[in-house]
C-alpha cells in the first residue's frame, strides 16, 4: 500500500477527512482536482495505483471522445495543458451513415452492405463556428494529466494498493478500513465503476438491461488520412466507429453480438483487416496495422438513487450507457464537476457538505440531466438495432432529411458537445469560490 503523506489542513494524523473518494479513475480524480484549491481535506482510495500508467504501446486501447464541456472542466481545474503536451486529437467533422440492401461479408459479420439507399448525416464544426467538435484522448493521457496535479496538491492524499474493506457510520461520520489504515470522513463518494462496491454497501438498487452486445476496441492504421473526422456506420449487427488519433491512426469501437465480437477479436489479423475494410466501406483506404484487440459487454443501467446517507455516487457507479454516442465519460466528468460545485457552494454558505439537503441538490441535478441523455442514446440504439424493413426505410429517410435541416442538426450537436443544458460552472469557465 502506498500512502503519499503531505502537510494538510486535516491529515491522517487525526484521520479526520472531509471527503473520501473511493475510486481513482478519471471521474474520481477529476472530482479531487476540482477540490484541490480549497482547504477541504481529500483522500482517494483505490486498490490500483492509478499513477502507474504504461506507455509501452503506441496507443492506449481505451480512448474517450471528450466534449467541449469536458474540455472546459479540464481547463478550469488546470490539467488541460498537461494533456495537450502529451497527445490529444481534435475532430472537426463527424460522418454517420447507414446503407441498406442485399449482400453480406465473409462470415456474415456485418449484414447488408449493398443497395440503392445511402443516407449520411454530416456534422461540421465550421458550420457551428467552432474550432472542433471535440477531442479523442487516450484515457492514460487524461489520467497522467490529472495525477500531475494531484501529486502536488497539499490537501489531497492518495491511498493506493489495497481496497476499502469496510465502511460504517459512527456518530455521523464514515469510518473506513483500508488495510491497516483507518480513515474517518464526513462525505463518502463512490467513483468505483459500474460494479461499485460503495453502491452495494449503501444498498442502492439499480435498474437496466444488457444489450446482448459487446464492443470490440483496437487501434488501427489506415492508408488514407482520417481527415480529423469521426466516422460511424450503422451495420445490421451494430455501430462501427472510427475515432481519429494522430497521423493515420484511429481507435475503432465495433459494437456487435457477443459471439461475433469474440470471433472478430480472435480471428487472424489478415482476415480481420479484410472484414474491417468491408464493414466501413474502405472510407479510409486499406487497414495497414491492427493493434491488440479487446472486448467488453455493453449494458444500460441507472442507480435508483445517486446519494445515500452522507454519500454520493458519480460516473459509472451511478449510470452506464451504450458507447455509440461517446457520452459515457463525459456524463461522469459532469457528475464530478457538479458534485464539486455543490460541495464548494455548501461550504461557502457554511452548510454541512454531507447534509441530505445539499446532496439532494446534486442528485436532482445530475439524475435529470443524465436520464435525458441515457434515454436518447438508448432509443437511437434501439432504432438502428432493428432489422424491420419498414423501420429501416423510415430511419434512412429520417437521416436524409435530418441532414438537410441545419437548425435542428445544430441544436442536436450543440447538446452532444455539452454547449447546452444545465451545466456546472466549471464546464462553462465560471470560477467557483475557493477561499472557504
ABEGO torsion letter per residue (X at the ends): XBBBBBBBABBAAAGBBABBBBEABAAAAAAAAAAAABABBBBBBBABBAABBBAABABBABBBBBBAAAAAAAAAAGAAAAAAAABBBBBABBBBBBBBEBEBBBGGAAEBABEABBBBBBBBAAAAGBABAEBBBBAAAAAAAAAAAAAABAABBBBBGBBBABBBBBGGBBBBBBEABBBBBABBBBAAEAABAAAAAAGBBBBEBBAGBBBBBBBBBBABBAGGBBBBBBBAAEBBBBBBBBEABBBBBBBBBAAAAAAAAABBAAAAAAAAAAAAGGAAEBBABBBBBBBBBBBBBBBABABBBGBBBBEAAABBBBAAAGAAAAAAAAAAAAAAAAAAAAAAAGBBAABAAAAAAAAAAAAAAAAAAAAAAAAAAAAAABABAAAAAAAAAAAAAAAABAAAAAAAAAAAAGABEBBBAAAAGBBBBABX
